[in-house]
């Protein structure tokens, strides 16, 4: 007779092999990401959060606003019905990235905390008792959507905002590098504005033909 919980031989379903989930056609990580400066990799606040992903990766597909501009000088000759325009210069405008953040466990909470400190740090110069006092805010790299959208673009973070809603729950995070922990919203939105910056040497290598 069969014991309690036993099943007849051959009745068990075949075991499925495990496989890593992936998107069809994916050849690289196309998520929007701001790189983590090398000198920050050992900081406790980033080591176990942003250090794992190598930078600030927006967990959900963000809303991104991109624009470029071309400036023209207006020439207004006397006794003419029309103005003439002389080209002056072109420039990439600031890029705005806005993404929801969902926190469901302590690991998500640590990542949210790391993201907040990352953006605070990226908008400050080295000051006071910092080892490299006087240095300007860091230049980071923006990647996302493949090689023809944001291919490792050098940017500086100019502004950011984080909302702390009143109508959501908050998760307590154990201390990461401080004496006391903190509370993190389970749902929030982080918006970041970055501006592309290129060195003179890289601009000199620009080729419109390529």
N, C-alpha and C positions, 0 to 999 in steps of 0.2 A: 504494500500500500504506500501511497505517497504521503510524505510528511507534510506538516503545515507549511504552506508557502512554496512547496515544490511544484514544478511544472513538468509535464511529460517531455521526454526527450525530443528535441527538434522543435519544441513550441516557442523557444526564445527567439525574438527577432534578431536578424543579422546585425552585428555591430557595424556602425558606420565609421569610416576613417575620418580623423579630424583634419581640417585644412584651414589655412588662414584666409579670412574673407578679403576680397579685393574687388575693385571695380573693373569692368570689362574695358580693355584698351589702356589701362593705366600703366605708364612706364616710370613715373616718378611722382613724388608727393606734390600735388598742385594746390594744396591749401595755402591760404594767405598767412604769411609768417614774417615777423620781424626778428632778425638775428640777435643772438646773445653775444655781447662783446667778450672777447677771450678773457679779459681781466676780471670779468664778473662770474666766470664759471665756477669758481671755488667759494663764492659767497653762500653761506648757509640758506639764505632766503630764496636763492635760485637753484641751489645744488639739487634738491629733491623735487623740484617742480619744473621750472623752465629749462633747467639743465638737462632733463630727460629728453625734451623735444628739441633742444638746441636753439631755443628762442621762444618768443611769444607767438604761439600758434592759435589763431582764432578758432574755437571749437565748432562753431557753426559757420556756414557760408555767410560772409558779411555783405553788407551793402557798401559798395565802393564807388566813389565819385571821382572821375579822372577828367582833367581838362588841360588843354594847351592853348597858348595865345600867340598871336603875331601882332606886333605893334606897327602902326603906320603914322607918319607925320602928315598932317593935312596941309596942302598948299592951296591957298585961296587967291588966285590972281584977280586983279582989278578988272571990272567989266567982263565978267565971265559967268555963265549960268551954272557951271559945274566946278567942283573942287577936284584937285588931283592928290593922289596919295603916294608918298614915298616910303618904301619899306624901311623900318628901323631895326627891329630885332624880333626874335622869337624866344619863348621860354615855356618850360613845363610848369604848370600851376600846382598848387598844393593838392594832395590826395587825401580824401576823407574816407576813413574806414569805420564803419559802425556795425557792431555785432552783439547779439545776445549772449549772455553767459549763464549757463545752468549749472548749479552746484547740487550734487546728490549725495556725496560722501566726503570724507575728510581729504581724500586725494584731490577731488575737484576744488575743495575749499583752499587747500594749499596752493593749487595752481592759480586760483583767483587772487590770493594774497600775493603770490609772486608776480603776477601780471600788474597789480597795482603798484608794487615797489619798483618794478621794471620801468613803468611809465614815469613815475616820480623821479627816478634816477636819470632817465634819458632826457629830462627837461631841466637838469641842474648842472652847473659847472662844478669843477673840483674847487672846494673852498675850505677855509679854516684849517683844520688839522689833517686834511687829506694829504696822502703821500705825494700826489701830483698836483698840488694846489696851483690854481691859475689856468688849468686846462679847461677848454670850453666843453659843452655837452657832447656826448659821443655821437659818431656817425654810425648808423646801423644799416643793414641790408634788407630791402623789401623783396620778397619772392611771392609768387602766386600765379596760378592759372597757366603755367608753362612758360616757355622761352620767349613768346611773342607778346606777353602782357607785362609782367613784372620780373624780368630776368636779372635778379641780384642787383637791384637798383639801390645806389647809395642815397640814404635819406637822413634827415634830422627830424626828430619829433618836436613839433612846434606847440601843439596843444593837445590835451586829452580831457575827457570827462567820464566819470563813473557815477551812475545813479544808485542810490540806496533806497529802494522803494519801502513804503510803509505797510504795504498789503501783502508781504511775503514772509515766509519763515526765515530764520537765521540759524546757521550751523556754527557751533563752537569749534574752533581749531586749536589743538594743543600747541604750546609754544614751539616755534621753529628756531628762532635765534634770540628770543627775548625772554624776560622773566614771566610774562603773562601771555595768555592766548588772546584770540580775537574772535569776533562773530562775523560771519560772511553771509550775505543774502543768497537765498536759493535761486533767485532769478534777478538778473540785472542786465544793463546794457553798457558796454564800454565803447566809446567813440574816440578815435585817434586821428589827428591831422598831421601828416608828414609832408616834407618838402624835399624834392630831389636836389642833390648837390653834386656837382661834378668838378673834378680838378681840371686845371688848365691843360695838363698833359693828356688827359683822356679826351678832352674836347678837341685838341689838335689832331687826334687820331680818327675823328669822325669822318665818315665817308658817306655821302648821300647815295652814291652808286651801290653801296653794299647794304 
